[in-house]
């Protein structure tokens, strides 16, 4: 499933959420999207933006946060573009750079950014200084 992430009514990036690895979350996203939230920056955990969504979903494709970073560095040479969902806080997380925390916390590794990595990086840096803009997530197609 492909999703459009927009911030302050500007298209930022396209995200692919893996239907085969997170089918339960995909089902809920199809039922709930489009949805708006407030964009925040993960200031203590690196180059990541996130937003809260009122979605309850079980762990799927579960990794420790540090494992996602390691896996992406091995596959792509960088962490940029990783997309995760942190169920306990209902947070949709998108990594825009390569500075990530090596935390032993569980997370659902749900997909990746497939278009707009430069725009995402700019949005991430802007969010560091200006949190609270409206983010919208919608299904493409």
Rosetta blueprint (number, residue, H / E / L):
1 X L
2 X E
3 X E
4 X E
5 X E
6 X E
7 X E
8 X L
9 X L
10 X E
11 X E
12 X E
13 X E
14 X E
15 X E
16 X E
17 X E
18 X L
19 X L
20 X L
21 X L
22 X L
23 X H
24 X H
25 X H
26 X H
27 X H
28 X H
29 X H
30 X H
31 X H
32 X H
33 X L
34 X L
35 X E
36 X E
37 X E
38 X E
39 X L
40 X E
41 X E
42 X L
43 X L
44 X L
45 X L
46 X E
47 X E
48 X E
49 X E
50 X E
51 X E
52 X E
53 X L
54 X L
55 X L
56 X L
57 X L
58 X L
59 X L
60 X L
61 X L
62 X E
63 X E
64 X E
65 X H
66 X H
67 X H
68 X H
69 X H
70 X H
71 X H
72 X H
73 X H
74 X H
75 X H
76 X H
77 X L
78 X L
79 X L
80 X L
81 X L
82 X E
83 X E
84 X E
85 X E
86 X E
87 X H
88 X H
89 X H
90 X L
91 X E
92 X E
93 X E
94 X E
95 X E
96 X E
97 X E
98 X E
99 X E
100 X E
101 X L
102 X L
103 X L
104 X L
105 X L
106 X E
107 X E
108 X E
109 X E
110 X E
111 X E
112 X E
113 X E
114 X E
115 X E
116 X L
117 X H
118 X H
119 X H
120 X H
121 X H
122 X H
123 X H
124 X H
125 X H
126 X H
127 X H
128 X H
129 X H
130 X L
131 X L
132 X L
133 X L
134 X E
135 X E
136 X E
137 X E
138 X E
139 X E
140 X L
141 X L
